[in-house]
């Protein structure tokens, strides 16, 4: 496993991070037992991963807490809270005091007295002024109390594929780490976010490296249709029967290429990978630990998708 310094936090983090959400949620979304999911977390640590990303909304904080109970000082935990109650249309956003209540609940579920990175989850541009005035002061108090080491913010990539929120948030210098959607179908964070994070020495977690569009033929077709409709793709340049078949040359396939694409992007520190299966986890880590893609392949990807900012790849 390779390690990098996570921006101005100074933390040494594994380039592969275990994502405990996504479509799998450590296998909980597909019926895995709690013990099976705990085993995935432990296997990740045995394989050299020291960065674990979870969230209140994922329902996996207790699993992470159980897995790291005897090795808490050897791992770094990132977790998150939304600022609106999930699934309650029209609800008022949390006050700073309510966010601190959410923090206490996360601490309890994780079985720890501090969180290495506490993130506001899925924030959109219209919420930034409220976040700055009402919630950031509360987070700073929690940091002063030792309950949080560093502050993070994550975008709602599905509705903000152009990264408007993060482009505004990074220059405020409030956030030590951001989580950004980035993949070979939509690399727009390269120009909209990663230039800023490198300038401001902000750490970066990469999500959406591999989602449905890169692991399911129907989802890929739907994404390519959307990109073409947005005027950002010349479909004639792709093989109609195997649009991403060119990625197989010199790689282990599309998924391998996708992880390597993200891993070696300047400015990205941690590439998150999520699964409920240990063998799948090992394969993903192997990809993230491999070298960069061949220059010719990178040039082809830039030609095809370099200007795309219309899909998330989910």
CORTALIN-V822122 format. One line per field, one symbol per residue. burial: b if it has 9 or more other C-alpha atoms within 8 Angstrom, else e. A space follows every 10 residues. Layout:
BEGIN
burial->???
END
This chain:
BEGIN
burial->beebbbbebe eebbbbbbbb beebbbbbbe ebeeebbbbb bbbbbeeebb bbbbbbebeb bbbbbbbbee ebeebbbbbb bbbebeeeee eeebebeebb ebbeebbebb bbebbbbbbb bbbbbeebee bbebbbbbbe ebbeeebbbb bbbbbbbeeb bbbbbbbbbb eeeebbbbbb bbbbbbbbbe ebbbbbbbeb ebbbbbbbbb bbbbbeeebb bbbbebbbee ebbbeeebbe eeeeeebbee bebbbbbbbb bbbbeebbbb bbbbbbbbeb bbebbebbbe eebeeebbee bbebbbbbbb bbbb
END
